[in-house]
Every structure is written in structure tokens, then in C-alpha cells.
Amino acid sequence: MKVISNTFSLLKNLESPIFEAMISEKIILGIDPGTTVMGFGIISVKKGKMEMVSIHELILKKYPNHETKLKYIFERTLSLIDEFHPDEVALEAPFFGKNVQSMLKLGRAQGVAMAASLYRNIPITEYSPKKIKMAITGNGNASKEQVAGMLQNLLNLKEFPTKYLDASDGLAVAVCHHFNSGTITDTKSYTGWESFLKQNPDRLK
């Protein structure tokens, strides 16, 4: 009877949320929006250990107009979601610059990637560029090269798998999101269209 009792207790423990969190795998898709190069990084987290799953870049400068670029951003984001089935998506929020037209185009690129994620009902979170750099390097003003170098160490990569630093930024967003999971931050998170519109009433026309 004692053996049966111990076995029952063990099974109950295996079903506990803590145990499930220990054995479950989380897939995170990080996106660095851009109008020249769009960066995507995918990591898996299991038992607190990160591994790079894949890294992708979408080269946009070859396309003739902004509308075509937005189409390809939406399609590529959806295709990566359907291929890797991420549990969460994290994006770098556009920084505020002096060139209004560039800011507008960058915001549209981010918005299209967000729309693709929400279309698949995947929760999304935004992080500022400084927050991402701080999470990876401890320095909010770190260069792209410094971020890539630290990612190589954090993910135990023998060599960095891409020559495009925008793609490595997508990976940095994913890692930043993992580091901030379960913490209270000043980031914006959305679980669907209703959540997005509720937190951004100014975007309703």
C-alpha cells in the first residue's frame, strides 16, 4: 500500500504546474522590423536553457515600392509562424528619429508583422531598442556588433549564422523576451486584436 501511495503522490507532483513548467518547451519568435532588411530570430527555451532554432532575414531593398515590401513582410511572418509554431512573438518597437517618412515606413513594417502574429492568435510584446540592448549586453547604448557577440556567447554558437546584423537583432529580441518573461516591465503586450485596440485607442479612426 505504501508503494502505491508513493506512486500516486509522485504522479500528482508530475502534474503540478511547476513540473509542467520545467519540462515544457517554449518557442519565441523575435522580430526586428525594417524596410531594408527584416530580421527574424527563433529560440527554444526548455528547463530555462535557451537554444537557437533558426535565424532568417528578409531582404527588402530589392522590391520596387513600400506596398510590395509590406506584402512580403506579412507573408514571411506568417510562413515562419506556421513553420515553427511560436508560443509568443516579441518585436522591437520603432525608435523615434528626425526623418518622419522613415519613421512612418518603419512603423508600418512593424504593424504588418504584428498583424500577422495576431492573425494567428499569438500574443505579442514590444521592447524598446535600449531595453533589448540592456538585456543582452547590460549597456543600453551597445553597438549591433556588441549585441551579436554577446548573443554568440549566450547561445553557445561557434560562429554567427548570418552576416546581416538586422537578423541578429531579431534573435536579440527573442532572447530579451525570455529574460523578461514573468517580470513586470514597461513593455506593451497584446493577446489579440481586442487587446491591441483597447491599449491603442488612438489608432482607431
Order of alpha helices (4+ residues) and beta strands (2+ residues): alpha-alpha-beta-beta-beta-alpha-beta-alpha-beta-alpha-alpha-alpha-beta-alpha
